């Protein structure tokens, strides 16, 4: 019987993968670990085992809903695509694929580059020191996603807090995370209702008829 180790094995802010993973692949490719929150879990470190877990329908994401699932975050986010199994997951993926076309993605390229250049220019103008995460890595995807969805510029600042609630590990309490997520869902429901009345060419506008 193998011992149960605490996971992650090292500080999560390191740039290099913990060498202990390589040791596990050689000596203990399936090992029991204890996550920061939730129940204990099996950790697969070999490529063949990971492919089996990801591709075998006997493994389920939906089965974890409603239980104290192993996780990094304090509170599991229920009801999203990451907690669904086929065929429901496959159905939603097909709907998104219809709207999220290669042409739509390609149209984002010049605007994404423009946003990135602007963020970098402002960092250079302000001079050192610069927090790359705060000034570039966080605002870039949020701004691009907002423009892709058709979120008005004046509302985009709200997505900083909402995105923090989605990816937060310890900085927010479960109650705060729930409050932020409910606010996000309410806002998105409002956008969807608007698109049904006044169709647009953004991603939400394309998803509404695909869903309806």
RABELGI-V967449 format. One record per pair of residues at least 12 apart in sequence whose C-alpha atoms are under 6 Angstrom apart, sorted by the first residue. I is the first residue (numbers start at 0). J is the second residue. If there is no record, write none. Layout:
[[I J] [I J]]
This chain:
[[3 31] [3 32] [4 32] [4 33] [5 32] [5 33] [6 32] [6 33] [6 34] [24 44] [24 45] [28 43] [28 44] [28 45] [29 42] [29 43] [30 42] [34 69] [34 70] [35 71] [36 70] [36 73] [37 67] [37 68] [37 69] [38 68] [38 69] [60 82] [60 83] [61 82] [61 83] [61 84] [72 168] [74 173] [98 205] [98 206] [147 202] [148 201] [148 202] [148 203] [149 201] [161 179] [164 176]]
